[in-house]
């Protein structure tokens, strides 16, 4: 079992306080995270098993759309 620690900001005016994490999945030793930020809407990032962070600056208007694209990225990595 893998444990993921989520760190929350200590002050409310931080840009991190405006980030909303929707989904965190572990797929084939990579982590897929879907999150929302004001001005950038929904996005995803992939943390690879080697520690690299991947994603695009594309905007998705729903969490589901960002999740679908992130899962597609993971499928294409194999």
PETASUL-V348724 format. One record per backbone hydrogen bond with DSSP energy under -1.0 kcal/mol. NH is the residue of the N-H (numbers start at 0). CO is the residue of the C=O. E is the energy in kcal/mol with one decimal. If there is no record, write none. Layout:
nh-><NH/NH>
co-><CO/CO>
e-><E/E>
This chain:
nh-><13/17/18/19/21/22/24/26/29/30/31/32/33/34/35/36/39/40/41/42/44/45/46/47/50/53/59/65/66/67/68/69/70/71/72/73/74/75>
co-><10/14/15/35/33/33/31/29/26/46/24/44/22/42/19/40/36/36/59/34/32/53/30/51/47/45/41/61/62/63/64/65/66/67/68/69/70/71>
e-><-1.1/-1.2/-1.3/-2.4/-2.8/-1.4/-2.8/-2.8/-2.0/-2.7/-3.0/-2.7/-2.5/-2.2/-2.7/-2.0/-1.7/-1.1/-2.3/-2.5/-2.1/-2.9/-2.9/-3.0/-1.9/-2.8/-2.0/-1.6/-2.5/-2.5/-2.1/-2.3/-2.6/-2.0/-2.3/-2.1/-2.2/-2.2>
